[in-house]
Amino acid sequence: MTSEFTTYPGYRFPAEVIRHAVWLYHLFSLSFRDVELLLAERGVVVSHESIRRWCLRFGTDFAARLRKRRPKPGDTWHMDEVYLRINGELFYLWRAVDQHGVVLDVLVQKRRNGTAAKRFFKRLLADLKYKPRKIITDGLRSYGVAQREILPDARHRTSRYLNNRAENSHRPTRRRERQMQRFKSCEQAQRFLSAHGVIYGHFRPRRHLMSAGEYRHARDNAFRVWKRETCVQVAA
């Protein structure tokens, strides 16, 4: 920690402690009590309930700032949906990633019909303001309905084998779902996964495609951007 203490308005703990707690929770498969223990080892005594409130308050905000810093997405988008069981009901998590593995957006919905697919497409285009050259999906026909109406100029390929990039991006979600003992509501799942996808992906470049030096450079840059986007003014 630096000697220059900063704070977020209305919070008594230094901003560096709060953003570090948010970073720990979203980047690693930790519970709020795990984060509480890690902070206690560093001499920071804070309850897991306070950490929960920090993650609710700042996780979405930090993710939105990082999302604005992302480069223009690739022109090939992979889309996939996976089921989530929430309070005994089936919901579907829609996810889109580009050819570089960057998560573009997620949306939790009750259905996976044409209307749900069109809602997901519209959300993607509204947030990104870019249109893909090609989209790759599995065999779900709802994607074709949405593509013909919303992205008629994009080439649409359906293949369960070409869509591994989107399917693999569900793995961090499954790990967190198990660790959290399932999501408690659709709203909680949407709020957490929207923030988690951006924060987790920001610090997880495709390491297997980089040399050691390139990876260290990407990691250092990720930390610089994180600190810059979560900074605050020095408290008076």
C-alpha positions in Angstrom: 0.0 0.0 0.0 1.1 3.5 -0.7 1.6 6.2 1.9 -0.9 8.4 0.1 -4.3 7.3 1.4 -7.3 7.8 -0.8 -10.9 7.0 -0.1 -14.2 6.7 -2.0 -16.8 9.1 -0.8 -18.8 7.6 2.1 -16.4 4.8 2.7 -13.9 4.8 5.6 -11.5 2.2 4.3 -8.8 3.3 1.8 -9.7 3.0 -1.8 -6.8 0.7 -2.4 -8.2 -1.8 0.1 -11.6 -1.7 -1.5 -10.4 -2.2 -5.1 -8.0 -4.9 -4.0 -11.0 -6.8 -2.3 -13.0 -6.4 -5.5 -10.1 -7.6 -7.6 -9.6 -10.7 -5.4 -13.2 -11.6 -5.4 -13.7 -11.4 -9.2 -10.4 -12.8 -10.3 -10.1 -15.8 -8.1 -12.7 -18.4 -7.0 -13.0 -17.0 -3.5 -15.9 -16.4 -1.2 -16.4 -13.2 0.7 -15.1 -14.9 3.8 -12.0 -16.0 1.9 -11.3 -12.4 0.9 -11.9 -11.4 4.6 -9.2 -13.9 5.7 -6.7 -12.7 3.1 -7.2 -9.1 4.1 -6.9 -10.0 7.8 -3.5 -11.6 7.1 -2.4 -8.2 5.8 -3.7 -6.5 8.9 -6.9 -5.2 7.4 -9.8 -6.1 9.7 -13.1 -5.9 7.8 -16.2 -8.1 7.8 -17.2 -10.3 4.9 -20.5 -8.4 4.7 -18.6 -5.1 4.0 -16.7 -6.9 1.3 -20.0 -8.1 -0.2 -21.3 -4.5 -0.3 -18.1 -3.3 -1.8 -18.3 -5.8 -4.7 -22.0 -4.9 -5.3 -21.3 -1.2 -5.3 -18.0 -1.1 -7.2 -17.8 -4.3 -9.3 -20.2 -3.1 -12.0 -18.7 0.4 -12.0 -15.1 -0.9 -12.4 -16.2 -3.3 -15.1 -17.9 -0.5 -17.0 -14.7 1.6 -16.9 -12.6 -1.3 -18.1 -15.1 -2.0 -20.9 -14.6 1.5 -22.3 -10.9 0.9 -22.4 -11.1 -2.3 -24.5 -9.9 -2.1 -28.1 -12.3 -2.6 -30.9 -13.6 -6.2 -30.9 -12.7 -8.6 -33.7 -15.0 -9.0 -36.7 -15.8 -12.6 -35.9 -18.2 -13.2 -33.0 -18.8 -16.6 -31.4 -22.1 -17.0 -29.5 -23.4 -19.7 -27.2 -25.9 -20.2 -24.5 -25.7 -22.4 -21.4 -28.4 -23.2 -18.8 -28.3 -21.9 -15.3 -30.5 -23.4 -12.6 -31.7 -20.6 -10.2 -34.0 -21.5 -7.3 -35.1 -24.6 -9.2 -35.9 -22.7 -12.4 -34.0 -23.0 -15.7 -32.5 -19.8 -17.1 -30.1 -19.4 -20.0 -26.9 -17.4 -20.0 -26.2 -16.0 -23.5 -22.6 -15.1 -24.2 -20.7 -13.6 -27.1 -16.9 -13.6 -27.5 -14.7 -12.4 -30.4 -12.1 -14.5 -32.2 -9.5 -13.4 -29.6 -11.5 -14.8 -26.8 -12.6 -11.5 -25.4 -16.0 -11.6 -23.8 -18.2 -9.0 -25.4 -21.3 -9.3 -23.3 -23.5 -11.7 -21.4 -27.3 -11.8 -20.8 -29.3 -14.0 -18.5 -32.8 -14.8 -19.9 -35.7 -17.1 -19.2 -36.0 -18.3 -22.8 -33.8 -19.1 -25.7 -36.3 -18.5 -28.5 -36.1 -16.0 -31.4 -37.3 -13.1 -29.2 -34.5 -13.8 -26.6 -31.9 -14.1 -29.4 -33.0 -10.7 -30.9 -32.8 -9.1 -27.4 -29.3 -10.4 -27.0 -28.2 -9.1 -30.4 -29.6 -5.7 -29.8 -27.9 -5.5 -26.4 -24.6 -6.4 -28.1 -24.8 -3.8 -30.8 -26.0 -1.1 -28.4 -23.0 -1.5 -26.1 -20.4 -2.1 -28.7 -21.6 0.0 -31.7 -19.7 -2.4 -34.0 -21.1 -5.0 -36.4 -19.4 -8.3 -37.0 -18.4 -9.6 -40.4 -19.2 -13.2 -39.4 -21.0 -14.9 -36.5 -20.5 -18.5 -35.4 -23.2 -20.3 -33.4 -24.3 -23.8 -32.5 -27.4 -25.3 -34.2 -30.0 -23.3 -32.2 -32.3 -21.8 -34.8 -33.1 -18.8 -32.7 -29.7 -17.3 -33.8 -30.7 -17.5 -37.4 -34.0 -15.6 -36.7 -32.1 -12.8 -35.0 -29.3 -12.7 -37.6 -31.6 -12.4 -40.5 -33.5 -9.5 -38.9 -30.8 -7.6 -37.1 -27.5 -8.5 -38.8 -28.5 -9.4 -42.4 -25.1 -8.5 -43.8 -23.1 -10.8 -41.4 -22.2 -14.2 -42.6 -23.7 -16.8 -40.3 -22.1 -20.2 -39.7 -23.5 -22.9 -37.5 -21.1 -25.6 -36.2 -20.7 -27.2 -32.8 -16.9 -27.7 -33.6 -16.1 -24.1 -34.7 -17.8 -22.7 -31.6 -15.4 -24.0 -29.0 -14.2 -20.5 -28.2 -17.6 -19.5 -26.8 -18.2 -22.8 -25.1 -14.8 -22.7 -23.3 -15.5 -19.1 -22.1 -18.3 -20.6 -19.9 -15.8 -22.5 -17.7 -15.0 -19.6 -15.3 -18.8 -19.1 -14.9 -19.3 -22.8 -14.0 -16.5 -22.6 -11.4 -18.0 -19.6 -9.8 -21.4 -21.1 -9.9 -20.2 -24.1 -7.9 -18.2 -22.0 -5.5 -21.2 -19.7 -4.8 -23.5 -22.8 -4.5 -25.6 -21.5 -7.4 -26.9 -18.1 -8.1 -29.8 -16.9 -5.9 -31.7 -14.8 -8.5 -31.7 -13.9 -12.2 -30.8 -10.3 -11.2 -27.9 -11.4 -9.0 -26.5 -13.7 -11.8 -26.7 -10.9 -14.4 -25.1 -8.3 -12.1 -22.2 -10.6 -11.0 -21.5 -12.2 -14.4 -21.5 -8.9 -16.3 -18.8 -7.5 -13.9 -16.9 -10.8 -13.6 -16.6 -11.4 -17.3 -14.9 -8.0 -17.9 -12.7 -8.0 -14.8 -11.6 -11.6 -15.1 -10.9 -11.3 -18.8 -8.9 -8.1 -18.3 -6.3 -10.0 -16.3 -6.5 -13.2 -18.3 -4.9 -12.7 -21.8 -4.3 -15.7 -24.0 -1.1 -16.7 -22.3 -0.5 -19.8 -24.4 -0.1 -17.6 -27.5 2.5 -15.3 -25.9 6.1 -15.5 -25.0 7.1 -15.0 -21.4 8.1 -11.4 -22.1 4.9 -10.6 -23.9 2.9 -12.0 -21.1 4.7 -10.0 -18.5 4.2 -6.8 -20.6 0.5 -7.6 -21.0 0.1 -8.3 -17.3 1.9 -5.0 -16.3 -0.3 -3.1 -18.7 -3.4 -4.7 -17.2 -2.4 -3.6 -13.7 -1.7 -0.1 -14.9 -5.1 0.2 -16.5 -6.8 -1.2 -13.5 -5.2 1.2 -11.1 -5.9 4.2 -13.4 -9.6 3.3 -13.9 -10.2 2.7 -10.2 -8.3 5.7 -8.9 -9.9 8.5 -6.9 -8.9 11.9 -5.7 -6.7 12.2 -2.6 -8.9 12.8 0.4 -8.6 16.2 2.1 
